[in-house]
Amino acid sequence: MEKFQEAREKAKKNVRVADHILTQTYPLVNDPKLLIAVLENIFLSLTNSMGALLHYERLFKRIPPFHENFESKFNMLKMNVAHKHGISNDYLKFIQEVKSLLELHKKGPVEFSRKDVFVICSEKYDMKAVSVNDMKKYIAKTKMFIDEISKIVSKDEDLFKRDSEDPILM
C-alpha cells in the first residue's frame, strides 16, 4: 500500500472515531470534555487527508519534498496543490479554524463545562464555546473533505494495485 493510501485510510479511521465518540460515547458519559477528543480526531483526520493528497502528488513528482508536520503540509496544500485540484478556500479556512481551536485549548489558562458546551478561554479571556452541534458540523465537513481528497487520489489508483498473477511483478 502506498503512503497516500495509508494516509487516506488513517483519515477515514480518525473521522469514524470522532463520530463514534460524539454519537455513542458522549450521550452515555455526557461530559463536554469529550468534545475536545472529537476535535482532536477531526484534526488528525484533516491532517491525514492533506497528507494523502500531498503524498499522491509527491509520488508523481509534482511537488517538492515536504516535512511530516501540520505547518509544512498545510502550506504545501495551500500554495501548490489546492488551486490545481479545485479545493475550496472554505476547506483551508476550516482546517485553520480547527487547528486554532486546538491551540487555544492547549494554551488557554481556563476551561470549563457549562451544560452541553465546553468553553475555552484565551489569556485575554476571550471565550470560545465548543458544542455538540458544532462538532456534528465539523464531522460532516471533514467527511466531505475526505471524499473530495479520495476522488482526487483514486484517479490513478489502479496503477498501484498489485496483481499476484501478473508475471512482470513476480
C-alpha positions in Angstrom: 0.0 0.0 0.0 1.4 3.4 -1.0 1.8 6.2 1.6 -1.1 8.2 0.2 -3.4 5.2 0.6 -2.3 4.7 4.2 -2.8 8.3 5.0 -6.3 8.2 3.4 -7.3 5.2 5.5 -6.0 6.8 8.7 -8.1 9.9 7.8 -11.2 7.8 7.4 -10.5 5.9 10.7 -10.0 9.2 12.6 -13.3 10.6 11.4 -15.0 7.4 12.3 -13.5 7.6 15.8 -14.6 11.2 16.2 -18.1 10.3 15.0 -18.3 7.3 17.4 -17.2 9.5 20.4 -19.8 12.1 19.5 -22.7 9.8 18.8 -22.1 6.8 21.1 -19.8 7.7 24.0 -20.8 11.3 24.6 -24.6 10.6 25.1 -23.6 7.9 27.7 -21.0 9.9 29.6 -22.4 13.3 28.9 -19.1 15.0 29.6 -18.4 18.1 27.4 -14.6 17.4 27.8 -15.1 14.6 25.3 -15.8 17.3 22.6 -12.1 18.0 22.7 -11.3 14.4 21.9 -13.7 14.7 19.0 -12.0 17.9 17.9 -8.5 16.2 18.1 -9.7 13.3 15.9 -11.2 15.7 13.4 -7.8 17.5 13.3 -6.0 14.2 12.8 -8.4 13.2 10.0 -7.9 16.6 8.2 -4.1 16.3 8.6 -4.0 12.8 7.2 -6.3 13.8 4.3 -3.8 16.6 3.5 -1.0 14.0 3.8 -2.8 11.6 1.4 -3.1 14.3 -1.3 0.4 15.5 -0.8 1.9 12.0 -0.9 -0.1 11.3 -4.0 1.3 14.5 -5.7 4.8 13.7 -4.5 4.6 10.2 -5.9 4.2 11.7 -9.3 6.9 14.3 -8.6 4.5 17.2 -9.0 5.6 18.8 -5.7 8.9 19.1 -3.8 9.5 17.1 -0.7 7.8 18.3 2.5 8.1 17.7 6.2 5.6 15.4 8.1 4.2 18.2 10.2 1.0 20.2 10.1 2.5 23.5 9.1 4.5 22.1 6.2 1.6 20.1 4.9 -0.9 23.0 5.2 1.5 25.4 3.5 2.2 22.9 0.7 -1.5 22.3 0.2 -2.3 26.0 0.2 0.5 27.1 -2.1 1.0 24.3 -4.5 -2.0 21.9 -4.6 -5.3 23.4 -3.6 -5.8 25.6 -6.6 -4.7 22.8 -9.0 -7.4 20.4 -7.8 -10.1 23.0 -7.1 -10.1 22.6 -3.4 -12.2 25.4 -1.9 -10.8 28.1 0.3 -13.6 27.2 2.7 -11.8 23.9 3.5 -8.5 25.8 4.1 -10.2 28.2 6.5 -11.9 25.2 8.2 -8.6 23.4 8.7 -7.1 26.5 10.1 -10.1 27.0 12.4 -9.8 23.5 13.8 -6.1 24.0 14.3 -6.5 27.3 16.1 -9.2 25.8 18.4 -6.8 23.0 19.4 -4.0 25.5 20.0 -6.3 27.6 22.2 -7.2 24.5 24.1 -3.5 23.7 24.8 -2.5 27.3 25.6 -5.7 28.5 27.3 -5.4 29.1 31.0 -9.1 28.3 31.8 -11.6 25.8 30.5 -14.9 24.8 31.9 -18.1 23.0 31.0 -21.5 24.7 31.0 -24.5 22.5 30.2 -23.6 20.8 26.9 -20.9 23.2 25.9 -17.1 23.2 26.6 -15.8 26.7 27.0 -12.1 27.6 26.3 -10.7 31.0 27.5 -7.7 32.7 26.0 -5.1 34.5 28.1 -7.2 37.7 27.4 -10.3 35.8 28.5 -11.8 35.8 25.1 -14.2 32.8 25.2 -14.7 30.2 22.6 -17.5 27.7 23.1 -17.5 24.2 21.6 -20.9 22.4 21.4 -22.2 19.1 20.2 -23.8 20.8 17.2 -20.5 22.4 16.3 -18.8 19.0 16.3 -21.5 17.5 14.2 -21.0 20.2 11.6 -17.2 19.8 11.8 -17.5 16.0 11.3 -19.8 16.5 8.3 -17.4 19.0 6.7 -14.4 16.7 7.4 -16.2 13.8 5.7 -16.8 16.0 2.7 -13.2 17.0 2.6 -12.1 13.3 2.8 -14.5 12.4 0.0 -13.1 15.2 -2.2 -9.5 14.1 -1.5 -10.4 10.4 -2.1 -11.9 11.3 -5.5 -8.6 13.1 -6.4 -6.2 10.3 -5.3 -8.3 7.4 -6.6 -8.0 8.6 -10.2 -4.7 6.7 -10.8 -5.1 4.1 -8.0 -5.2 1.2 -10.5 -1.5 1.8 -11.1 -0.7 0.8 -7.6 -2.8 -2.3 -7.2 -0.7 -5.5 -7.1 -1.9 -8.4 -9.1 -0.3 -11.7 -8.0 -0.9 -13.3 -11.4 1.0 -10.6 -13.3 4.3 -12.2 -14.3 6.1 -8.8 -14.5 5.6 -8.1 -10.8 6.6 -11.6 -9.7 
